[in-house]
Amino acid sequence: MPDTQHTSQTPEAQQTPQTPEAHQPQQKQQSKFPRGLIIRLIAYLFVGHLFAFFVYLLFVLGAQNQ
């Protein structure tokens, strides 16, 4: 049977208190998207619109040849 030590303090009381200033950068970092994700999103949007324009152009040129 493993030896376990029980303390009378709750887990919240055992944690070191943090000031709001120390906790602020962590919240700011969580709300910020990674830079690579933003770059990929812009690239996919650009390529997707370019492909849609190409398909649209095919339909327009195909309709003129009839």
Backbone torsions as a table, in degrees:
resi	resn	phi	psi	omega
1	MET	NA	126.9	-178.0
2	PRO	-71.8	145.8	177.5
3	ASP	-81.8	124.9	176.6
4	THR	-119.8	140.6	179.0
5	GLN	-103.7	126.7	179.0
6	HIS	-106.0	134.6	176.6
7	THR	-112.8	156.7	-178.4
8	SER	-83.3	-9.2	-179.1
9	GLN	-85.5	149.9	176.1
10	THR	-78.3	160.9	178.9
11	PRO	-59.0	-32.3	179.1
12	GLU	-66.8	-34.9	-178.8
13	ALA	-75.5	-24.2	-179.2
14	GLN	-77.8	-24.4	-179.4
15	GLN	-72.2	149.2	177.5
16	THR	-75.5	138.2	-179.8
17	PRO	-68.9	141.8	178.4
18	GLN	-115.6	140.6	177.1
19	THR	-82.4	156.1	178.5
20	PRO	-59.2	-32.1	179.2
21	GLU	-66.0	-37.6	179.9
22	ALA	-73.5	-27.0	-177.9
23	HIS	-86.8	-19.5	-175.7
24	GLN	-62.5	-46.6	-178.6
25	PRO	-62.6	-31.5	179.6
26	GLN	-66.1	-40.8	178.3
27	GLN	-66.8	-37.3	180.0
28	LYS	-66.7	-39.0	-179.0
29	GLN	-69.7	-33.8	-179.2
30	GLN	-69.4	-31.9	-178.4
31	SER	-83.8	-9.4	-177.8
32	LYS	-92.7	133.8	177.5
33	PHE	-79.1	149.1	175.4
34	PRO	-63.8	147.1	-176.0
35	ARG	-63.2	-39.0	179.7
36	GLY	-62.4	-35.3	178.9
37	LEU	-66.3	-41.8	179.4
38	ILE	-63.8	-43.2	-179.4
39	ILE	-64.1	-44.2	178.7
40	ARG	-63.7	-39.9	179.7
41	LEU	-61.7	-45.3	179.1
42	ILE	-64.9	-42.2	179.8
43	ALA	-64.3	-44.4	179.7
44	TYR	-65.0	-39.6	177.7
45	LEU	-63.9	-43.1	-180.0
46	PHE	-64.6	-48.2	-179.4
47	VAL	-65.5	-39.2	178.2
48	GLY	-62.4	-42.1	177.9
49	HIS	-69.2	-36.8	177.0
50	LEU	-63.1	-42.3	177.7
51	PHE	-65.2	-42.6	178.7
52	ALA	-62.3	-39.4	177.7
53	PHE	-64.5	-40.7	179.0
54	PHE	-62.3	-44.9	178.5
55	VAL	-64.1	-42.2	177.3
56	TYR	-60.7	-42.8	178.9
57	LEU	-62.4	-39.1	176.9
58	LEU	-60.9	-43.3	178.7
59	PHE	-66.1	-40.9	-179.7
60	VAL	-65.5	-46.7	-179.3
61	LEU	-69.4	-34.6	178.0
62	GLY	-67.6	-34.7	179.1
63	ALA	-71.2	-28.8	-179.8
64	GLN	-75.1	-24.1	-177.4
65	ASN	-83.3	-2.8	-179.9
66	GLN	-82.4	NA	NA
